[in-house]
Amino acid sequence: MDAKDKKIATDLCYEIIKEVGRAIRPYVGKPESGEKVKMGADGTPTSYIDVIAEDQVINILKNAPINSYIISEEIGELKVGHGKKESVVITQELRRTDLTPEQKPKFIFLIDPIDGTSNAIKEIPAYGISIAVANVPDGRLATLNDVELGFISNFGNGNFFEAEKGKGCWLNNEEVHPSNIVNISDMSLGGFTKSGTKAASKLVDNARRMRVLGSVVLELSYVASGRYDAFLDLRGSRIIDIAASKLIVEEAGGIITDKYGEKLDNKLSIYERTIVVAANNVRHYYDEKYDRNNFIKNVILDNILPGDIFMKAKELHFNTDVSRAVLLIRVISSNDISAFDVVQNLFPDKQKDFVFNISETDTVLVKEIRKGIDRTDMEKLAA
């Protein structure tokens, strides 16, 4: 997707967001807006307010001067443009070889016109639109990796997220990044779990707090901006719901995977679903932690210039206002026990204590110590 195409797609997305927001405004907070009028293409009930929103989407893309594919939960998969609209199966369309360059659609729009419909009906300010724009690949099925642009607008409070592949993520025109909290006990989690999921129950019990807002789209974007530290949906999210959010999380610097920790690369289809786990930049933290360990090791071994120590410590967000003790543990007789493993298990706080080997027989512990500790306490620690 070149710069010209990105501009065309972005302008269409801005128009869709503006017009959908305007169209649904009179229906927010009205019980009749929740009347079920049909079953959506994805097999879930469609409310009246959903139809209002989706009609705006179809109208704009149908009358656009380009051909595009739409994947949307209510109407399924369409090919639209130049005043025309037809139902298609995108996985079949992408295999076609008889389309001329003029007939071939430029974009695939994955759109959830209102995510958090129940919140909109009850006027709870956590509902919005999600739009992802993907390339139309040649000779293969489209996947999540083909998404180039992502837009999420919370109609309830006006917050607007957007991301461009390889360029970053912005909230209300300001670049955002995930949090750096890595301890579960300090984390704010969002998500949906299935009843009887023991592992998830244990996770929730150990977290500082748990939030359920009723909008996968918005809650994933909260991971990108640091409002949540992690999010999981163990029910299985629709690709439509996560296509824009995935790009937003990744461009902000976060991680989003399936339940096995594998990257998401699902095909773009109305029927595709996946379990989703998103987290802050914990990988960056551990990369930094590894650098910290090397930094401490180089200081101990005198492998770093004195003038560089302060600057490197600042770069690694190292707390220079605390006291630390250095203990050398030497193995004087060979055995099957690893001194490194023993020491690391004794001092598991990897944010404050650093353990590393400097030879086959010598292990070093750099231990943060509290104020007021005396020599007797240090001797007890060493013993």
Secondary structure, 3 states (H helix, E strand, C coil): CCHHHHHHHHHHHHHHHHHHHHHHHHHCCCHHHHCEEEECCCCCEEEHHHHHHHHHHHHHHHCCCCCEEEEECCCEEEEEECCEEEECCHHHHCCCCCCCCCCCCCEEEEEEEEECHHHHHCCCCCCEEEEEEEECCCCCCCEHHHEEEEEEEECCCCCEEEEECCCEEEECCEECCCCCCCCHHHCEEEEECCCCCHHHHHHHHHCCEEECCCCHHHHHHHHHHCCCCEEEEEEEEEHHHHHHHHHHHHHHCCEEECCCCCECCCECCCCCEEEEEEECCHHHHHHHHHHHHHHHHHHHCCCCCHHHHHHHHHHCCCCCCCEEEEEEEECCCCCCCCHHHHHHHHCCCCCCCEEEECCCCEEEEEEEECCCCCHHHHHHHHC
